[in-house]
Structure formats: structure tokens, C-alpha cells
Amino acid sequence: MKILFIGGTRFYGKHMVEIAVANGHEVAVLSRFQTPVPQSEALFSKVEILKGDGIDDLPRLVQGRAWDAVIDVCA
């Protein structure tokens, strides 16, 4: 399953991304990355990173892409 997480780099969102990756899902994370994520962190080397400010950048970042599920964990 292709899953887009809006947020997903901190708190419980990071754990949800971890679980999705561990279960073989194709994961993308849309994040502002206000908290730096170490480049060496294995989890984020396995996901597609979409860097932007959710609402403002979302149309540009998702254009021409499709996901089976979108999970918003940024709130």
C-alpha cells in the first residue's frame, strides 16, 4: 500500500511511519522538518521525503502522485 503521512517525523507519527515501513508499505512523508532529522537515521532513508509547509505546498508536492491512504499526524 502507498501511504502519505502529513507530519511523521516526531512524536507518535514517527512510530506510525516506522510500523508502515516495517510492514512493507511504500511510504512518503510530507514535513516542514522544523526539527532536523539526522541523515544517518535509517528510517528516513527508506521513505520518500516531501519537504514543504503542508497546506501551502501540498498541491505542488502531490501533483501527479497517488496514494492509497493519507494520514495526517501533524496536529
Distance bins in CASP14 RR format, pairs under 12 A and 6 or more apart:
PFRMAT RR
TARGET T0000
AUTHOR 0000-0000-0000
RMODE 2
METHOD distances of the structure
MODEL  1
1 20 0 0 0 0 1 0 0 0 0 0 0
1 21 0 0 0 0 0 1 0 0 0 0 0
1 23 0 0 0 0 1 0 0 0 0 0 0
1 24 0 0 0 0 1 0 0 0 0 0 0
1 25 1 0 1 0 0 0 0 0 0 0 0
1 26 1 0 0 1 0 0 0 0 0 0 0
1 27 0 0 0 0 1 0 0 0 0 0 0
1 28 0 0 0 0 0 1 0 0 0 0 0
1 66 0 0 0 0 0 1 0 0 0 0 0
1 67 0 0 0 0 1 0 0 0 0 0 0
1 68 1 0 1 0 0 0 0 0 0 0 0
1 69 1 0 0 1 0 0 0 0 0 0 0
1 70 0 0 0 0 0 1 0 0 0 0 0
1 71 0 0 0 0 0 1 0 0 0 0 0
2 20 0 0 0 0 0 1 0 0 0 0 0
2 24 0 0 0 0 0 1 0 0 0 0 0
2 25 1 0 0 1 0 0 0 0 0 0 0
2 26 1 0 1 0 0 0 0 0 0 0 0
2 27 1 0 0 1 0 0 0 0 0 0 0
2 28 1 0 0 1 0 0 0 0 0 0 0
2 47 0 0 0 0 0 1 0 0 0 0 0
2 48 0 0 0 0 1 0 0 0 0 0 0
2 62 0 0 0 0 0 1 0 0 0 0 0
2 65 0 0 0 0 1 0 0 0 0 0 0
2 66 1 0 0 1 0 0 0 0 0 0 0
2 67 1 0 1 0 0 0 0 0 0 0 0
2 68 1 0 1 0 0 0 0 0 0 0 0
2 69 1 0 0 1 0 0 0 0 0 0 0
2 70 0 0 0 0 1 0 0 0 0 0 0
2 71 0 0 0 0 0 1 0 0 0 0 0
3 13 0 0 0 0 0 1 0 0 0 0 0
3 16 0 0 0 0 1 0 0 0 0 0 0
3 17 0 0 0 0 1 0 0 0 0 0 0
3 19 0 0 0 0 0 1 0 0 0 0 0
3 20 1 0 1 0 0 0 0 0 0 0 0
3 21 0 0 0 0 1 0 0 0 0 0 0
3 23 0 0 0 0 1 0 0 0 0 0 0
3 24 0 0 0 0 0 1 0 0 0 0 0
3 25 1 0 1 0 0 0 0 0 0 0 0
3 26 1 0 0 1 0 0 0 0 0 0 0
3 27 1 0 1 0 0 0 0 0 0 0 0
3 28 1 0 0 1 0 0 0 0 0 0 0
3 29 0 0 0 0 1 0 0 0 0 0 0
3 30 0 0 0 0 0 1 0 0 0 0 0
3 47 0 0 0 0 1 0 0 0 0 0 0
3 48 0 0 0 0 0 1 0 0 0 0 0
3 66 0 0 0 0 0 1 0 0 0 0 0
3 67 1 0 0 1 0 0 0 0 0 0 0
3 68 1 0 0 1 0 0 0 0 0 0 0
3 69 1 0 1 0 0 0 0 0 0 0 0
3 70 1 0 0 1 0 0 0 0 0 0 0
3 71 1 0 0 1 0 0 0 0 0 0 0
3 72 0 0 0 0 0 1 0 0 0 0 0
3 73 0 0 0 0 0 1 0 0 0 0 0
4 16 0 0 0 0 0 1 0 0 0 0 0
4 17 0 0 0 0 0 1 0 0 0 0 0
4 20 0 0 0 0 0 1 0 0 0 0 0
4 25 0 0 0 0 0 1 0 0 0 0 0
4 26 0 0 0 0 1 0 0 0 0 0 0
4 27 1 0 0 1 0 0 0 0 0 0 0
4 28 1 0 1 0 0 0 0 0 0 0 0
4 29 1 0 0 1 0 0 0 0 0 0 0
4 30 1 0 0 1 0 0 0 0 0 0 0
4 31 0 0 0 0 0 1 0 0 0 0 0
4 47 0 0 0 0 0 1 0 0 0 0 0
4 48 0 0 0 0 1 0 0 0 0 0 0
4 49 0 0 0 0 0 1 0 0 0 0 0
4 50 1 0 0 1 0 0 0 0 0 0 0
4 54 0 0 0 0 0 1 0 0 0 0 0
4 58 0 0 0 0 1 0 0 0 0 0 0
4 61 0 0 0 0 1 0 0 0 0 0 0
4 62 1 0 0 1 0 0 0 0 0 0 0
4 65 0 0 0 0 1 0 0 0 0 0 0
4 66 0 0 0 0 1 0 0 0 0 0 0
4 67 1 0 1 0 0 0 0 0 0 0 0
4 68 0 0 0 0 1 0 0 0 0 0 0
4 69 1 0 0 1 0 0 0 0 0 0 0
4 70 1 0 1 0 0 0 0 0 0 0 0
4 71 1 0 0 1 0 0 0 0 0 0 0
4 72 0 0 0 0 1 0 0 0 0 0 0
4 73 0 0 0 0 0 1 0 0 0 0 0
4 74 0 0 0 0 0 1 0 0 0 0 0
5 11 0 0 0 0 0 1 0 0 0 0 0
5 12 0 0 0 0 0 1 0 0 0 0 0
5 13 1 0 0 1 0 0 0 0 0 0 0
5 14 0 0 0 0 1 0 0 0 0 0 0
5 15 0 0 0 0 0 1 0 0 0 0 0
5 16 1 0 0 1 0 0 0 0 0 0 0
5 17 1 0 1 0 0 0 0 0 0 0 0
5 18 0 0 0 0 0 1 0 0 0 0 0
5 19 0 0 0 0 0 1 0 0 0 0 0
5 20 1 0 0 1 0 0 0 0 0 0 0
5 21 0 0 0 0 0 1 0 0 0 0 0
5 25 0 0 0 0 0 1 0 0 0 0 0
5 26 0 0 0 0 0 1 0 0 0 0 0
5 27 1 0 0 1 0 0 0 0 0 0 0
5 28 1 0 0 1 0 0 0 0 0 0 0
5 29 1 0 1 0 0 0 0 0 0 0 0
5 30 1 0 0 1 0 0 0 0 0 0 0
5 31 0 0 0 0 1 0 0 0 0 0 0
5 43 0 0 0 0 0 1 0 0 0 0 0
5 44 0 0 0 0 0 1 0 0 0 0 0
5 47 0 0 0 0 1 0 0 0 0 0 0
5 48 0 0 0 0 0 1 0 0 0 0 0
5 49 0 0 0 0 0 1 0 0 0 0 0
5 50 0 0 0 0 1 0 0 0 0 0 0
5 54 0 0 0 0 0 1 0 0 0 0 0
5 67 0 0 0 0 1 0 0 0 0 0 0
5 69 0 0 0 0 1 0 0 0 0 0 0
5 70 1 0 0 1 0 0 0 0 0 0 0
5 71 1 0 1 0 0 0 0 0 0 0 0
5 72 1 0 0 1 0 0 0 0 0 0 0
5 73 1 0 1 0 0 0 0 0 0 0 0
5 74 0 0 0 0 1 0 0 0 0 0 0
6 13 0 0 0 0 1 0 0 0 0 0 0
6 16 0 0 0 0 0 1 0 0 0 0 0
6 17 0 0 0 0 0 1 0 0 0 0 0
6 28 0 0 0 0 1 0 0 0 0 0 0
6 29 0 0 0 0 1 0 0 0 0 0 0
6 30 1 0 1 0 0 0 0 0 0 0 0
6 31 1 0 0 1 0 0 0 0 0 0 0
6 32 0 0 0 0 0 1 0 0 0 0 0
6 50 0 0 0 0 1 0 0 0 0 0 0
6 52 0 0 0 0 0 1 0 0 0 0 0
6 53 0 0 0 0 0 1 0 0 0 0 0
6 54 1 0 0 1 0 0 0 0 0 0 0
6 55 0 0 0 0 1 0 0 0 0 0 0
6 57 0 0 0 0 0 1 0 0 0 0 0
6 58 1 0 0 1 0 0 0 0 0 0 0
6 61 0 0 0 0 0 1 0 0 0 0 0
6 62 0 0 0 0 0 1 0 0 0 0 0
6 67 0 0 0 0 0 1 0 0 0 0 0
6 69 0 0 0 0 0 1 0 0 0 0 0
6 70 1 0 0 1 0 0 0 0 0 0 0
6 71 1 0 0 1 0 0 0 0 0 0 0
6 72 1 0 1 0 0 0 0 0 0 0 0
6 73 1 0 0 1 0 0 0 0 0 0 0
6 74 1 0 1 0 0 0 0 0 0 0 0
6 75 0 0 0 0 1 0 0 0 0 0 0
7 13 1 0 0 1 0 0 0 0 0 0 0
7 14 0 0 0 0 1 0 0 0 0 0 0
7 16 0 0 0 0 1 0 0 0 0 0 0
7 17 0 0 0 0 1 0 0 0 0 0 0
7 27 0 0 0 0 0 1 0 0 0 0 0
7 28 0 0 0 0 0 1 0 0 0 0 0
7 29 1 0 0 1 0 0 0 0 0 0 0
7 30 1 0 0 1 0 0 0 0 0 0 0
7 31 1 0 1 0 0 0 0 0 0 0 0
7 32 0 0 0 0 1 0 0 0 0 0 0
7 33 0 0 0 0 1 0 0 0 0 0 0
7 34 0 0 0 0 0 1 0 0 0 0 0
7 35 0 0 0 0 0 1 0 0 0 0 0
7 37 0 0 0 0 0 1 0 0 0 0 0
7 47 0 0 0 0 0 1 0 0 0 0 0
7 49 0 0 0 0 0 1 0 0 0 0 0
7 50 0 0 0 0 1 0 0 0 0 0 0
7 51 0 0 0 0 0 1 0 0 0 0 0
7 52 0 0 0 0 0 1 0 0 0 0 0
7 53 0 0 0 0 0 1 0 0 0 0 0
7 54 0 0 0 0 1 0 0 0 0 0 0
7 58 0 0 0 0 0 1 0 0 0 0 0
7 70 0 0 0 0 0 1 0 0 0 0 0
7 71 0 0 0 0 1 0 0 0 0 0 0
7 72 1 0 0 1 0 0 0 0 0 0 0
7 73 1 0 1 0 0 0 0 0 0 0 0
7 74 1 0 1 0 0 0 0 0 0 0 0
7 75 0 0 0 0 1 0 0 0 0 0 0
8 14 1 0 1 0 0 0 0 0 0 0 0
8 15 0 0 0 0 1 0 0 0 0 0 0
8 16 1 0 0 1 0 0 0 0 0 0 0
8 17 1 0 1 0 0 0 0 0 0 0 0
8 18 0 0 0 0 1 0 0 0 0 0 0
8 19 0 0 0 0 0 1 0 0 0 0 0
8 20 0 0 0 0 0 1 0 0 0 0 0
8 21 0 0 0 0 0 1 0 0 0 0 0
8 27 0 0 0 0 1 0 0 0 0 0 0
8 28 0 0 0 0 0 1 0 0 0 0 0
8 29 1 0 1 0 0 0 0 0 0 0 0
8 30 0 0 0 0 1 0 0 0 0 0 0
8 31 1 0 0 1 0 0 0 0 0 0 0
8 32 0 0 0 0 0 1 0 0 0 0 0
8 33 0 0 0 0 0 1 0 0 0 0 0
8 35 0 0 0 0 0 1 0 0 0 0 0
8 37 0 0 0 0 1 0 0 0 0 0 0
8 43 0 0 0 0 1 0 0 0 0 0 0
8 44 0 0 0 0 1 0 0 0 0 0 0
8 47 0 0 0 0 1 0 0 0 0 0 0
8 49 0 0 0 0 0 1 0 0 0 0 0
8 50 0 0 0 0 0 1 0 0 0 0 0
8 54 0 0 0 0 0 1 0 0 0 0 0
8 71 0 0 0 0 1 0 0 0 0 0 0
8 72 0 0 0 0 1 0 0 0 0 0 0
8 73 1 0 1 0 0 0 0 0 0 0 0
8 74 1 0 0 1 0 0 0 0 0 0 0
8 75 0 0 0 0 0 1 0 0 0 0 0
9 15 0 0 0 0 0 1 0 0 0 0 0
9 16 0 0 0 0 0 1 0 0 0 0 0
9 17 1 0 0 1 0 0 0 0 0 0 0
9 18 0 0 0 0 0 1 0 0 0 0 0
9 27 0 0 0 0 0 1 0 0 0 0 0
9 29 1 0 0 1 0 0 0 0 0 0 0
9 30 0 0 0 0 1 0 0 0 0 0 0
9 31 1 0 1 0 0 0 0 0 0 0 0
9 32 0 0 0 0 1 0 0 0 0 0 0
9 33 1 0 0 1 0 0 0 0 0 0 0
9 34 0 0 0 0 1 0 0 0 0 0 0
9 35 1 0 0 1 0 0 0 0 0 0 0
9 36 0 0 0 0 1 0 0 0 0 0 0
9 37 1 0 1 0 0 0 0 0 0 0 0
9 38 0 0 0 0 0 1 0 0 0 0 0
9 41 0 0 0 0 1 0 0 0 0 0 0
9 43 0 0 0 0 1 0 0 0 0 0 0
9 44 1 0 0 1 0 0 0 0 0 0 0
9 47 0 0 0 0 1 0 0 0 0 0 0
9 49 0 0 0 0 1 0 0 0 0 0 0
9 50 0 0 0 0 0 1 0 0 0 0 0
9 51 0 0 0 0 0 1 0 0 0 0 0
9 52 0 0 0 0 0 1 0 0 0 0 0
9 73 0 0 0 0 1 0 0 0 0 0 0
9 74 0 0 0 0 1 0 0 0 0 0 0
10 16 0 0 0 0 0 1 0 0 0 0 0
10 17 0 0 0 0 0 1 0 0 0 0 0
10 29 0 0 0 0 0 1 0 0 0 0 0
10 31 0 0 0 0 1 0 0 0 0 0 0
10 32 0 0 0 0 0 1 0 0 0 0 0
10 33 0 0 0 0 1 0 0 0 0 0 0
10 34 0 0 0 0 1 0 0 0 0 0 0
10 35 1 0 1 0 0 0 0 0 0 0 0
10 36 0 0 0 0 0 1 0 0 0 0 0
10 37 0 0 0 0 1 0 0 0 0 0 0
10 43 0 0 0 0 0 1 0 0 0 0 0
10 44 0 0 0 0 0 1 0 0 0 0 0
10 73 0 0 0 0 1 0 0 0 0 0 0
10 74 0 0 0 0 1 0 0 0 0 0 0
11 17 0 0 0 0 0 1 0 0 0 0 0
11 35 0 0 0 0 0 1 0 0 0 0 0
11 73 1 0 0 1 0 0 0 0 0 0 0
11 74 0 0 0 0 1 0 0 0 0 0 0
11 75 0 0 0 0 0 1 0 0 0 0 0
12 18 0 0 0 0 0 1 0 0 0 0 0
12 19 0 0 0 0 0 1 0 0 0 0 0
12 71 0 0 0 0 0 1 0 0 0 0 0
12 73 1 0 0 1 0 0 0 0 0 0 0
12 74 0 0 0 0 0 1 0 0 0 0 0
12 75 0 0 0 0 0 1 0 0 0 0 0
13 19 0 0 0 0 1 0 0 0 0 0 0
13 20 0 0 0 0 1 0 0 0 0 0 0
13 27 0 0 0 0 0 1 0 0 0 0 0
13 29 0 0 0 0 1 0 0 0 0 0 0
13 31 0 0 0 0 0 1 0 0 0 0 0
13 43 0 0 0 0 0 1 0 0 0 0 0
13 47 0 0 0 0 0 1 0 0 0 0 0
13 71 0 0 0 0 1 0 0 0 0 0 0
13 72 0 0 0 0 0 1 0 0 0 0 0
13 73 1 0 1 0 0 0 0 0 0 0 0
13 74 0 0 0 0 1 0 0 0 0 0 0
13 75 0 0 0 0 0 1 0 0 0 0 0
14 20 0 0 0 0 0 1 0 0 0 0 0
14 21 0 0 0 0 0 1 0 0 0 0 0
14 27 0 0 0 0 0 1 0 0 0 0 0
14 29 0 0 0 0 1 0 0 0 0 0 0
14 31 0 0 0 0 0 1 0 0 0 0 0
14 35 0 0 0 0 0 1 0 0 0 0 0
14 37 0 0 0 0 1 0 0 0 0 0 0
14 41 0 0 0 0 1 0 0 0 0 0 0
14 43 1 0 0 1 0 0 0 0 0 0 0
14 44 0 0 0 0 1 0 0 0 0 0 0
14 47 0 0 0 0 0 1 0 0 0 0 0
14 73 0 0 0 0 1 0 0 0 0 0 0
14 74 0 0 0 0 0 1 0 0 0 0 0
15 21 0 0 0 0 0 1 0 0 0 0 0
15 22 0 0 0 0 0 1 0 0 0 0 0
15 43 0 0 0 0 1 0 0 0 0 0 0
15 73 0 0 0 0 1 0 0 0 0 0 0
16 22 0 0 0 0 0 1 0 0 0 0 0
16 23 0 0 0 0 0 1 0 0 0 0 0
16 25 0 0 0 0 0 1 0 0 0 0 0
16 27 0 0 0 0 1 0 0 0 0 0 0
16 29 0 0 0 0 0 1 0 0 0 0 0
16 43 0 0 0 0 0 1 0 0 0 0 0
16 47 0 0 0 0 0 1 0 0 0 0 0
16 69 0 0 0 0 0 1 0 0 0 0 0
16 71 1 0 0 1 0 0 0 0 0 0 0
16 72 0 0 0 0 0 1 0 0 0 0 0
16 73 1 0 0 1 0 0 0 0 0 0 0
16 74 0 0 0 0 0 1 0 0 0 0 0
17 23 0 0 0 0 0 1 0 0 0 0 0
17 24 0 0 0 0 0 1 0 0 0 0 0
17 25 0 0 0 0 1 0 0 0 0 0 0
17 26 0 0 0 0 0 1 0 0 0 0 0
17 27 1 0 1 0 0 0 0 0 0 0 0
17 28 0 0 0 0 1 0 0 0 0 0 0
17 29 1 0 0 1 0 0 0 0 0 0 0
17 30 0 0 0 0 0 1 0 0 0 0 0
17 31 0 0 0 0 0 1 0 0 0 0 0
17 37 0 0 0 0 0 1 0 0 0 0 0
17 41 0 0 0 0 0 1 0 0 0 0 0
17 42 0 0 0 0 0 1 0 0 0 0 0
17 43 1 0 0 1 0 0 0 0 0 0 0
17 44 0 0 0 0 1 0 0 0 0 0 0
17 46 0 0 0 0 1 0 0 0 0 0 0
17 47 1 0 0 1 0 0 0 0 0 0 0
17 48 0 0 0 0 0 1 0 0 0 0 0
17 49 0 0 0 0 0 1 0 0 0 0 0
17 71 0 0 0 0 1 0 0 0 0 0 0
17 73 0 0 0 0 1 0 0 0 0 0 0
18 24 0 0 0 0 0 1 0 0 0 0 0
18 25 0 0 0 0 0 1 0 0 0 0 0
18 27 0 0 0 0 1 0 0 0 0 0 0
18 29 0 0 0 0 0 1 0 0 0 0 0
18 41 0 0 0 0 0 1 0 0 0 0 0
18 42 0 0 0 0 1 0 0 0 0 0 0
18 43 1 0 1 0 0 0 0 0 0 0 0
18 44 0 0 0 0 0 1 0 0 0 0 0
18 46 0 0 0 0 1 0 0 0 0 0 0
18 47 0 0 0 0 1 0 0 0 0 0 0
19 25 0 0 0 0 1 0 0 0 0 0 0
19 27 0 0 0 0 1 0 0 0 0 0 0
19 43 0 0 0 0 0 1 0 0 0 0 0
19 71 0 0 0 0 0 1 0 0 0 0 0
19 73 0 0 0 0 0 1 0 0 0 0 0
20 26 0 0 0 0 1 0 0 0 0 0 0
20 27 1 0 1 0 0 0 0 0 0 0 0
20 28 0 0 0 0 0 1 0 0 0 0 0
20 29 0 0 0 0 1 0 0 0 0 0 0
20 43 0 0 0 0 0 1 0 0 0 0 0
20 46 0 0 0 0 1 0 0 0 0 0 0
20 47 0 0 0 0 1 0 0 0 0 0 0
20 67 0 0 0 0 0 1 0 0 0 0 0
20 68 0 0 0 0 0 1 0 0 0 0 0
20 69 0 0 0 0 1 0 0 0 0 0 0
20 71 0 0 0 0 1 0 0 0 0 0 0
20 73 0 0 0 0 0 1 0 0 0 0 0
21 27 1 0 1 0 0 0 0 0 0 0 0
21 28 0 0 0 0 0 1 0 0 0 0 0
21 29 0 0 0 0 0 1 0 0 0 0 0
21 41 0 0 0 0 0 1 0 0 0 0 0
21 42 0 0 0 0 1 0 0 0 0 0 0
21 43 1 0 0 1 0 0 0 0 0 0 0
21 44 0 0 0 0 1 0 0 0 0 0 0
21 45 0 0 0 0 0 1 0 0 0 0 0
21 46 1 0 1 0 0 0 0 0 0 0 0
21 47 1 0 0 1 0 0 0 0 0 0 0
21 48 0 0 0 0 0 1 0 0 0 0 0
22 42 0 0 0 0 0 1 0 0 0 0 0
22 43 0 0 0 0 1 0 0 0 0 0 0
22 46 0 0 0 0 1 0 0 0 0 0 0
22 47 0 0 0 0 0 1 0 0 0 0 0
24 46 0 0 0 0 1 0 0 0 0 0 0
24 47 0 0 0 0 0 1 0 0 0 0 0
25 46 0 0 0 0 0 1 0 0 0 0 0
25 47 0 0 0 0 1 0 0 0 0 0 0
25 48 0 0 0 0 0 1 0 0 0 0 0
25 67 0 0 0 0 0 1 0 0 0 0 0
25 68 0 0 0 0 1 0 0 0 0 0 0
25 69 0 0 0 0 1 0 0 0 0 0 0
25 71 0 0 0 0 0 1 0 0 0 0 0
26 46 0 0 0 0 1 0 0 0 0 0 0
26 47 0 0 0 0 1 0 0 0 0 0 0
26 48 1 0 0 1 0 0 0 0 0 0 0
26 65 0 0 0 0 0 1 0 0 0 0 0
26 66 0 0 0 0 0 1 0 0 0 0 0
26 67 0 0 0 0 1 0 0 0 0 0 0
26 68 0 0 0 0 1 0 0 0 0 0 0
26 69 0 0 0 0 0 1 0 0 0 0 0
27 43 0 0 0 0 1 0 0 0 0 0 0
27 44 0 0 0 0 1 0 0 0 0 0 0
27 45 0 0 0 0 0 1 0 0 0 0 0
27 46 1 0 0 1 0 0 0 0 0 0 0
27 47 1 0 1 0 0 0 0 0 0 0 0
27 48 1 0 0 1 0 0 0 0 0 0 0
27 49 0 0 0 0 0 1 0 0 0 0 0
27 50 0 0 0 0 0 1 0 0 0 0 0
27 67 0 0 0 0 1 0 0 0 0 0 0
27 68 0 0 0 0 0 1 0 0 0 0 0
27 69 0 0 0 0 0 1 0 0 0 0 0
27 70 0 0 0 0 0 1 0 0 0 0 0
27 71 0 0 0 0 1 0 0 0 0 0 0
28 44 0 0 0 0 0 1 0 0 0 0 0
28 46 0 0 0 0 0 1 0 0 0 0 0
28 47 1 0 0 1 0 0 0 0 0 0 0
28 48 1 0 1 0 0 0 0 0 0 0 0
28 49 1 0 0 1 0 0 0 0 0 0 0
28 50 1 0 1 0 0 0 0 0 0 0 0
28 51 0 0 0 0 0 1 0 0 0 0 0
28 61 0 0 0 0 1 0 0 0 0 0 0
28 62 0 0 0 0 1 0 0 0 0 0 0
28 65 1 0 0 1 0 0 0 0 0 0 0
28 66 0 0 0 0 0 1 0 0 0 0 0
28 67 1 0 0 1 0 0 0 0 0 0 0
28 68 0 0 0 0 0 1 0 0 0 0 0
28 69 0 0 0 0 0 1 0 0 0 0 0
28 70 0 0 0 0 1 0 0 0 0 0 0
28 71 0 0 0 0 0 1 0 0 0 0 0
29 37 0 0 0 0 1 0 0 0 0 0 0
29 41 0 0 0 0 0 1 0 0 0 0 0
29 43 0 0 0 0 1 0 0 0 0 0 0
29 44 1 0 0 1 0 0 0 0 0 0 0
29 45 0 0 0 0 0 1 0 0 0 0 0
29 46 0 0 0 0 0 1 0 0 0 0 0
29 47 1 0 1 0 0 0 0 0 0 0 0
29 48 1 0 0 1 0 0 0 0 0 0 0
29 49 1 0 1 0 0 0 0 0 0 0 0
29 50 1 0 0 1 0 0 0 0 0 0 0
29 51 0 0 0 0 1 0 0 0 0 0 0
29 52 0 0 0 0 0 1 0 0 0 0 0
29 54 0 0 0 0 0 1 0 0 0 0 0
29 61 0 0 0 0 0 1 0 0 0 0 0
29 67 0 0 0 0 0 1 0 0 0 0 0
29 70 0 0 0 0 0 1 0 0 0 0 0
29 71 0 0 0 0 0 1 0 0 0 0 0
29 72 0 0 0 0 0 1 0 0 0 0 0
29 73 0 0 0 0 1 0 0 0 0 0 0
29 74 0 0 0 0 0 1 0 0 0 0 0
30 47 0 0 0 0 0 1 0 0 0 0 0
30 48 0 0 0 0 1 0 0 0 0 0 0
30 49 0 0 0 0 1 0 0 0 0 0 0
30 50 1 0 1 0 0 0 0 0 0 0 0
30 51 1 0 0 1 0 0 0 0 0 0 0
30 52 1 0 0 1 0 0 0 0 0 0 0
30 53 0 0 0 0 1 0 0 0 0 0 0
30 54 1 0 1 0 0 0 0 0 0 0 0
30 55 0 0 0 0 0 1 0 0 0 0 0
30 56 0 0 0 0 0 1 0 0 0 0 0
30 57 1 0 0 1 0 0 0 0 0 0 0
30 58 1 0 0 1 0 0 0 0 0 0 0
30 59 0 0 0 0 0 1 0 0 0 0 0
30 60 0 0 0 0 0 1 0 0 0 0 0
30 61 1 0 0 1 0 0 0 0 0 0 0
30 62 0 0 0 0 1 0 0 0 0 0 0
30 65 0 0 0 0 0 1 0 0 0 0 0
30 67 0 0 0 0 0 1 0 0 0 0 0
30 70 0 0 0 0 1 0 0 0 0 0 0
30 71 0 0 0 0 0 1 0 0 0 0 0
30 72 0 0 0 0 1 0 0 0 0 0 0
30 73 0 0 0 0 0 1 0 0 0 0 0
30 74 0 0 0 0 1 0 0 0 0 0 0
31 37 0 0 0 0 1 0 0 0 0 0 0
31 44 0 0 0 0 1 0 0 0 0 0 0
31 47 0 0 0 0 0 1 0 0 0 0 0
31 48 0 0 0 0 0 1 0 0 0 0 0
31 49 1 0 0 1 0 0 0 0 0 0 0
31 50 1 0 0 1 0 0 0 0 0 0 0
31 51 1 0 0 1 0 0 0 0 0 0 0
31 52 1 0 0 1 0 0 0 0 0 0 0
31 53 0 0 0 0 1 0 0 0 0 0 0
31 54 0 0 0 0 1 0 0 0 0 0 0
31 57 0 0 0 0 0 1 0 0 0 0 0
31 58 0 0 0 0 0 1 0 0 0 0 0
31 61 0 0 0 0 0 1 0 0 0 0 0
31 72 0 0 0 0 0 1 0 0 0 0 0
31 73 0 0 0 0 1 0 0 0 0 0 0
31 74 1 0 0 1 0 0 0 0 0 0 0
32 49 0 0 0 0 0 1 0 0 0 0 0
32 50 0 0 0 0 0 1 0 0 0 0 0
32 51 1 0 0 1 0 0 0 0 0 0 0
32 52 1 0 1 0 0 0 0 0 0 0 0
32 53 1 0 1 0 0 0 0 0 0 0 0
32 54 1 0 0 1 0 0 0 0 0 0 0
32 55 0 0 0 0 0 1 0 0 0 0 0
32 56 0 0 0 0 0 1 0 0 0 0 0
32 57 0 0 0 0 1 0 0 0 0 0 0
32 58 0 0 0 0 0 1 0 0 0 0 0
32 61 0 0 0 0 0 1 0 0 0 0 0
32 74 0 0 0 0 1 0 0 0 0 0 0
33 39 0 0 0 0 0 1 0 0 0 0 0
33 44 0 0 0 0 1 0 0 0 0 0 0
33 49 0 0 0 0 1 0 0 0 0 0 0
33 50 0 0 0 0 0 1 0 0 0 0 0
33 51 1 0 1 0 0 0 0 0 0 0 0
33 52 1 0 0 1 0 0 0 0 0 0 0
33 53 0 0 0 0 0 1 0 0 0 0 0
33 54 0 0 0 0 0 1 0 0 0 0 0
33 74 0 0 0 0 0 1 0 0 0 0 0
34 51 0 0 0 0 0 1 0 0 0 0 0
34 52 0 0 0 0 0 1 0 0 0 0 0
34 53 0 0 0 0 1 0 0 0 0 0 0
34 74 0 0 0 0 0 1 0 0 0 0 0
35 41 0 0 0 0 0 1 0 0 0 0 0
36 44 0 0 0 0 0 1 0 0 0 0 0
36 51 0 0 0 0 0 1 0 0 0 0 0
37 43 0 0 0 0 1 0 0 0 0 0 0
37 44 1 0 1 0 0 0 0 0 0 0 0
37 45 0 0 0 0 0 1 0 0 0 0 0
37 47 0 0 0 0 0 1 0 0 0 0 0
37 49 0 0 0 0 1 0 0 0 0 0 0
37 51 0 0 0 0 0 1 0 0 0 0 0
38 44 0 0 0 0 1 0 0 0 0 0 0
38 45 0 0 0 0 0 1 0 0 0 0 0
39 45 0 0 0 0 1 0 0 0 0 0 0
39 49 0 0 0 0 0 1 0 0 0 0 0
41 47 0 0 0 0 0 1 0 0 0 0 0
41 49 0 0 0 0 0 1 0 0 0 0 0
43 49 0 0 0 0 0 1 0 0 0 0 0
44 50 0 0 0 0 0 1 0 0 0 0 0
44 51 0 0 0 0 0 1 0 0 0 0 0
48 61 0 0 0 0 0 1 0 0 0 0 0
48 62 0 0 0 0 0 1 0 0 0 0 0
48 65 0 0 0 0 1 0 0 0 0 0 0
48 67 0 0 0 0 0 1 0 0 0 0 0
49 61 0 0 0 0 0 1 0 0 0 0 0
50 57 0 0 0 0 1 0 0 0 0 0 0
50 58 0 0 0 0 1 0 0 0 0 0 0
50 59 0 0 0 0 0 1 0 0 0 0 0
50 60 0 0 0 0 1 0 0 0 0 0 0
50 61 1 0 1 0 0 0 0 0 0 0 0
50 62 1 0 0 1 0 0 0 0 0 0 0
50 63 0 0 0 0 0 1 0 0 0 0 0
50 65 0 0 0 0 1 0 0 0 0 0 0
50 67 0 0 0 0 0 1 0 0 0 0 0
50 70 0 0 0 0 0 1 0 0 0 0 0
51 57 0 0 0 0 1 0 0 0 0 0 0
51 60 0 0 0 0 0 1 0 0 0 0 0
51 61 0 0 0 0 1 0 0 0 0 0 0
52 58 0 0 0 0 1 0 0 0 0 0 0
52 59 0 0 0 0 0 1 0 0 0 0 0
52 60 0 0 0 0 1 0 0 0 0 0 0
52 61 1 0 0 1 0 0 0 0 0 0 0
52 62 0 0 0 0 0 1 0 0 0 0 0
52 74 0 0 0 0 0 1 0 0 0 0 0
53 59 0 0 0 0 0 1 0 0 0 0 0
53 60 0 0 0 0 0 1 0 0 0 0 0
53 61 0 0 0 0 1 0 0 0 0 0 0
53 74 0 0 0 0 0 1 0 0 0 0 0
54 60 0 0 0 0 0 1 0 0 0 0 0
54 61 1 0 0 1 0 0 0 0 0 0 0
54 62 0 0 0 0 1 0 0 0 0 0 0
54 70 0 0 0 0 0 1 0 0 0 0 0
54 72 0 0 0 0 1 0 0 0 0 0 0
54 74 1 0 0 1 0 0 0 0 0 0 0
54 75 0 0 0 0 0 1 0 0 0 0 0
55 61 0 0 0 0 0 1 0 0 0 0 0
55 62 0 0 0 0 0 1 0 0 0 0 0
55 72 0 0 0 0 0 1 0 0 0 0 0
55 74 0 0 0 0 1 0 0 0 0 0 0
55 75 0 0 0 0 0 1 0 0 0 0 0
57 63 0 0 0 0 0 1 0 0 0 0 0
58 65 0 0 0 0 0 1 0 0 0 0 0
58 70 0 0 0 0 1 0 0 0 0 0 0
58 72 0 0 0 0 0 1 0 0 0 0 0
58 74 0 0 0 0 0 1 0 0 0 0 0
59 65 0 0 0 0 0 1 0 0 0 0 0
61 67 0 0 0 0 0 1 0 0 0 0 0
62 70 0 0 0 0 1 0 0 0 0 0 0
END
